[in-house]
Amino acid sequence: MTITLRAVGGLGPKATIWDDAVKGFGARRQTSDAVTYVLKYRAMGRQRFFTIGRHGSPWTPDTARREARRLLGLVASGADPAERAAPSSSLKALCEAYLAMAKARQRPRTYLETQRHLLVAWKPLHDMPIAEVTRRNVAARLGELSGVTAIRARAALSACFVWAIREGLAEANPVAGTNRPPEPRSRERVLSDGELAAIWRACGDDDYGRIVRLLTLTAQRRDEVGAARWDEIVDGVWTLPRTRTKNHREHALPLTEAMLAVLPDPRAGREFVFGAGAGAFSGWSQSKARLDARAGVSGWRLHDLRRTAATVMADRLGVMPHIVEAVLNHVSGHKAGVAGVYNRASYRVEMRAALGAWSEHVAGIVGANANG
């Protein structure tokens, strides 16, 4: 017979039904009310059983049948799904298995964040068998974390368990039903002219110093500047591809003379503007600490430079809100919704004028020449 929702609902205690469409795919009800989807197959000359998952989201007859087909494909290639599940008895082993998959699918920076949350934030639960990790355990650990860390750690663990359920490595997601940690209050730090001048003057003639000055002048994001490539800068315009922007939209930013003057001389064989070896710039924390000590300014973040530029352009330089949004590559406000779909204007001329005014403002704060 074909396993359907109706057939699953009518399954009696200690009964098993097998699917006609996919050989070895079945549904069984044991002593409890739960129905479990299973797969029977042969590997290395032995008959094996593999538990796909318990009936209920995400497992239905159709999704479990598709998973059974996928697993049979693994068997045909010589793999044994039951042996794949064996190492994932502890939460740490499950996290490591998930990370092995995520490394090939996530962006490098996203992967590092996922790795940090799973291996650091959830370390107190690592030795627990995954079947024994309960909602209470997860909620208690979330209570020990705070702010953005708690929010992202919860999301990472939930994604790990959703994957594990689909792989047949877990029966339930203990994160489901836990309270989502409250969003931290948005930072509103806008640097004063004095603070901005002190930071600018404390910047050294090295990669980090140039990055901070470019962040100040361009109002772009830290990683966008730190991983800038020479082939993105053509004829005085820095074009960020959609793969490098937060909203996945290409962003063309006109560069002023002050910005171009901050850029280092190209180094032979390097595609990245900043950094050493073959990669982009790294070592953010130590460089920031040294800059703070020289500048005498504390309690600020690199992202505050972006907020400061946007605020001053709008409040003191008279730049229209939609031009500020264009500079920031935002799609909220003026360019959100219908306006974002139908208004395709790049505002390049207006952006250049706004950034020119901002560069002159910075120059007035730090001295006669904003590049020195």
C-alpha positions, 0 to 999 in steps of 0.5 A: 500500500502507499503510506498516506496521512490516512494510513498513518492515522489508522495505524494500530499499536505495534503495527508497521506498514510498508510503502509500495512506491519506495521499497523499504520505506515504512511507518510504525507505531510502537507502544506510544501514540507516536508514529515513526517513519523508518527505512529497511535496507541492506548494507554490507550483507546485513539488513539494517533499520534506520529511523527517519523521524517521528510523524509531525513537522517536518515529517509527513508521508511525502517528506519522509518518502523523499528522505527515504529515496535520498537515503537509499541513494546513499546506500547505493553509493556504498554508505550506511545511514545508520553508521552516519548517525552513530557518532552523533550521540552527544550534542558536541558531536551533533554540532560538529556534524552540522558544522561540517555541512554548514562550512560548505554552504555558508559564507565564511564569516557566517560559518565562523559565527555559527561555529562560535555560537555552537562550540562556545555558547552551548559548550556547557551542554556538549556532553549531554546525549542529544536525546536528553537535551530538553527545552528546560536545558536550552532555556536555562542556558539562554538565561545565562547568555545575553543580548545578541549572543543569546539571540544568535546562539538560539538560532544556531542551535535551532538550525542545527536541530532542524537539520538533525531531524531531517538527517534522522539524527534527532527526534525533536528540536528542544529549542522550539517553544523556548522564549526568544531573548529580547532584542537589545536596544539599538545603539544611538551613539553619534560621535562628537566632532572632538571624538571624531577628530581624536580618532582620525588623528590617532589613525596610523599610516597602516592598514587599520588606520586607513580602514578607519579613515575610509569607514569615516569618509564612506559610511560603509560597513566594516567588512565591506571596507576590510575586504575591499578588492582592487577590481571593485574600484574603477574610474573613481567608483567603488562597486560592491557586488551583491555577494558582499552587501548585507542586503544582497544588492549591488552598491556603486559608491562614488569616491571623493578625492579624500577617499582615494587619497586614503587608499594605499598603493596597490601591492603586486599580486594582491587582490585585496586592498587591505590585509597581508598574505592572500587574504583580507584584513584581520586582527580587528580587536587588537588594532581597535584596542591600540587605536582607543588607547592612542585616541583617548576615546572609549565606548565606541564601535566602528559602526558608530562612524557609519551612524555619525556620517549619516546623522551629520549628513542629514541633520547638519549638511542638509542631505535629503533622507533618500540620498543618505539611504542611497549612500548607506545602501539601505532599502528601508524608508524611501526605497522600501516596498513599491518605491524600491521596486519602481524607483531605480535611480542610482542617485550617483550625482547626488551621492557624490555631492553628499559624500563630497560635503561630508569629506569637507566637513571631516576636513574642517574638523580634523584640520586643513587636510582630511588626508593627513 
